[in-house]
């Protein structure tokens, strides 16, 4: 019963944790795309453009820099506006630009405003623009969803602890006569507690292995059927490290639940 309860709890924790991690990756991807900065240029030669590219790449937090020529800007304009682009006969008004993407840690409103003000003062730079209002809404939504995910994860962990703790408590209650007998012959509380803790660790290890295998099956299945879910792979870069961490969490929960249950129960056992 203890192994089954702990395995179920670990499966819940593993799935919620993986989905939360995937959600965080998607949120960072959205922030990067929304936080893209367009650096529009004044007419400049190739040397000036390359100098500006070097300056942009050297800025703190810059993840990638893509140059868009006037011709490429016209192609993008036609792709986005379709047949309505034909009403604009003169395409020379479309300036060359750099599309700058910052890393997730710097793709926030404050950092982008500072980046905008700094680059705006450079020579051959006409305008620096980004979707500040949209980025602000995205940041607000990400904070709300992160708090919701943290709350759900906390509830799952608490439910797991209660489930495992009650199961271990029932197991120890079934051995109350053995604990009483050990106390009668002079066994100390630490001596009585030790085998239960070892048993809890072994149960946690077994439950961790079972739970990790089930999580691997479920998550691998989701990656097959949900488009884009497997793009980021696994946390820590590999399935082995992730599942090893989940197994160690099972060992910790098994030990913790046994320690709490035994500590409280031993004090209730009376010798008379």
KANORGI-V595799 format. One record per backbone hydrogen bond with DSSP energy under -0.5 kcal/mol. CO is the residue of the C=O (numbers start at 1). NH is the residue of the N-H. E is the energy in kcal/mol with one decimal. If there is no record, write none. Layout:
# KANORGI-V595799
co:CO nh:NH e:E
co:CO nh:NH e:E
This chain:
# KANORGI-V595799
co:1 nh:5 e:-2.7
co:2 nh:6 e:-2.5
co:3 nh:7 e:-2.5
co:4 nh:8 e:-2.5
co:5 nh:9 e:-2.2
co:6 nh:10 e:-2.4
co:7 nh:11 e:-2.2
co:8 nh:12 e:-2.2
co:9 nh:13 e:-2.5
co:10 nh:14 e:-3.1
co:11 nh:15 e:-2.6
co:12 nh:16 e:-2.4
co:13 nh:17 e:-2.6
co:14 nh:18 e:-2.5
co:15 nh:19 e:-2.6
co:16 nh:20 e:-2.3
co:17 nh:21 e:-2.3
co:18 nh:22 e:-2.5
co:19 nh:23 e:-2.5
co:20 nh:24 e:-2.2
co:21 nh:25 e:-2.1
co:22 nh:26 e:-2.4
co:23 nh:27 e:-2.3
co:24 nh:28 e:-2.3
co:25 nh:29 e:-2.2
co:26 nh:30 e:-2.7
co:27 nh:31 e:-2.4
co:28 nh:32 e:-2.3
co:29 nh:33 e:-2.2
co:30 nh:34 e:-3.0
co:31 nh:35 e:-2.4
co:33 nh:36 e:-1.2
co:34 nh:131 e:-0.7
co:37 nh:39 e:-0.6
co:37 nh:100 e:-3.1
co:38 nh:40 e:-0.8
co:38 nh:129 e:-2.4
co:39 nh:98 e:-2.1
co:40 nh:126 e:-2.7
co:40 nh:127 e:-1.2
co:45 nh:49 e:-2.1
co:46 nh:50 e:-2.5
co:47 nh:51 e:-2.0
co:48 nh:52 e:-2.3
co:49 nh:53 e:-2.3
co:50 nh:54 e:-2.2
co:51 nh:55 e:-2.1
co:52 nh:56 e:-2.5
co:53 nh:57 e:-2.6
co:54 nh:58 e:-1.5
co:56 nh:59 e:-1.5
co:59 nh:62 e:-1.5
co:61 nh:103 e:-2.7
co:64 nh:101 e:-2.6
co:66 nh:99 e:-3.4
co:67 nh:69 e:-0.5
co:68 nh:97 e:-2.7
co:69 nh:73 e:-2.5
co:70 nh:74 e:-1.8
co:71 nh:75 e:-1.9
co:72 nh:76 e:-2.5
co:73 nh:77 e:-2.4
co:74 nh:78 e:-2.2
co:75 nh:79 e:-2.2
co:76 nh:80 e:-2.2
co:77 nh:81 e:-2.1
co:78 nh:82 e:-1.9
co:81 nh:84 e:-1.4
co:82 nh:85 e:-1.5
co:83 nh:86 e:-1.6
co:84 nh:87 e:-1.1
co:85 nh:88 e:-1.5
co:87 nh:89 e:-0.9
co:89 nh:91 e:-0.7
co:91 nh:94 e:-1.5
co:93 nh:95 e:-0.7
co:96 nh:41 e:-2.8
co:97 nh:68 e:-3.4
co:98 nh:39 e:-3.0
co:98 nh:100 e:-0.7
co:99 nh:66 e:-2.2
co:100 nh:37 e:-2.9
co:101 nh:63 e:-2.8
co:101 nh:64 e:-1.9
co:103 nh:106 e:-1.4
co:103 nh:107 e:-1.2
co:106 nh:108 e:-1.7
co:108 nh:112 e:-2.5
co:109 nh:113 e:-2.4
co:110 nh:114 e:-2.1
co:111 nh:115 e:-2.4
co:112 nh:116 e:-2.7
co:113 nh:117 e:-2.5
co:114 nh:118 e:-2.2
co:115 nh:119 e:-2.5
co:116 nh:120 e:-2.1
co:117 nh:121 e:-0.7
co:118 nh:121 e:-0.6
co:119 nh:122 e:-1.9
co:122 nh:125 e:-1.2
co:124 nh:42 e:-2.3
co:124 nh:126 e:-0.6
co:127 nh:40 e:-2.9
co:129 nh:38 e:-2.9
co:130 nh:132 e:-1.9
co:131 nh:135 e:-2.3
co:132 nh:136 e:-2.2
co:133 nh:137 e:-1.8
co:134 nh:138 e:-2.4
co:135 nh:139 e:-2.7
co:136 nh:140 e:-2.1
co:137 nh:141 e:-2.4
co:138 nh:142 e:-2.6
co:139 nh:143 e:-2.2
co:140 nh:144 e:-2.0
co:141 nh:145 e:-2.7
co:142 nh:146 e:-2.4
co:143 nh:147 e:-2.2
co:144 nh:148 e:-2.2
co:145 nh:149 e:-2.7
co:146 nh:150 e:-2.5
co:147 nh:151 e:-2.4
co:148 nh:152 e:-2.5
co:149 nh:153 e:-2.6
co:150 nh:154 e:-2.5
co:151 nh:155 e:-2.3
co:152 nh:156 e:-2.3
co:153 nh:157 e:-2.3
co:154 nh:158 e:-2.5
co:155 nh:159 e:-2.7
co:156 nh:160 e:-2.3
co:157 nh:161 e:-2.5
co:158 nh:162 e:-2.5
co:159 nh:163 e:-2.6
co:160 nh:164 e:-2.8
co:161 nh:165 e:-2.9
co:162 nh:166 e:-2.5
co:163 nh:167 e:-1.8
co:164 nh:168 e:-2.7
co:165 nh:169 e:-2.4
co:166 nh:170 e:-2.1
co:167 nh:171 e:-1.9
co:168 nh:172 e:-2.6
co:169 nh:173 e:-2.5
co:170 nh:174 e:-1.7
co:172 nh:175 e:-1.4
co:173 nh:176 e:-1.6
co:175 nh:179 e:-2.2
co:176 nh:180 e:-2.4
co:177 nh:181 e:-2.4
co:178 nh:182 e:-2.3
co:179 nh:183 e:-2.0
co:180 nh:184 e:-2.1
co:181 nh:185 e:-1.5
co:182 nh:187 e:-2.5
co:183 nh:186 e:-1.5
co:188 nh:192 e:-2.1
co:189 nh:193 e:-2.6
co:190 nh:194 e:-1.7
co:191 nh:195 e:-0.7
co:192 nh:196 e:-0.7
co:193 nh:197 e:-2.1
co:194 nh:198 e:-2.3
co:195 nh:199 e:-2.4
co:196 nh:200 e:-2.4
co:197 nh:201 e:-2.4
co:198 nh:202 e:-2.4
co:199 nh:203 e:-2.8
co:200 nh:204 e:-2.5
co:201 nh:205 e:-2.5
co:202 nh:206 e:-2.5
co:203 nh:207 e:-2.9
co:204 nh:208 e:-2.5
co:205 nh:209 e:-2.2
co:206 nh:210 e:-2.4
co:207 nh:211 e:-3.3
co:208 nh:212 e:-2.6
co:209 nh:213 e:-2.0
co:210 nh:214 e:-2.1
co:211 nh:215 e:-2.7
co:212 nh:216 e:-2.5
co:213 nh:217 e:-2.1
co:214 nh:218 e:-2.8
co:215 nh:219 e:-3.0
co:216 nh:220 e:-2.2
co:217 nh:221 e:-2.1
co:218 nh:222 e:-2.3
co:219 nh:223 e:-2.3
co:220 nh:224 e:-1.3
co:221 nh:225 e:-1.6
co:222 nh:226 e:-3.0
co:225 nh:227 e:-0.7
co:226 nh:229 e:-1.5
co:228 nh:231 e:-1.1
co:230 nh:233 e:-0.7
co:234 nh:237 e:-1.5
co:235 nh:238 e:-1.0
co:238 nh:242 e:-1.5
co:239 nh:243 e:-2.8
co:240 nh:244 e:-2.5
co:241 nh:245 e:-2.2
co:242 nh:246 e:-1.9
co:243 nh:247 e:-2.3
co:244 nh:248 e:-2.5
co:245 nh:249 e:-1.9
co:246 nh:250 e:-1.8
co:247 nh:251 e:-2.0
co:248 nh:252 e:-2.4
co:249 nh:253 e:-2.8
co:250 nh:254 e:-2.6
co:251 nh:255 e:-2.3
co:252 nh:256 e:-2.9
co:253 nh:257 e:-2.9
co:254 nh:258 e:-1.9
co:255 nh:259 e:-2.6
co:256 nh:260 e:-2.5
co:257 nh:261 e:-2.5
co:258 nh:262 e:-2.9
co:259 nh:263 e:-2.2
co:260 nh:264 e:-2.1
co:261 nh:265 e:-2.2
co:262 nh:266 e:-3.0
co:263 nh:267 e:-1.0
co:264 nh:268 e:-0.6
co:265 nh:268 e:-0.9
co:265 nh:269 e:-0.9
co:266 nh:269 e:-0.7
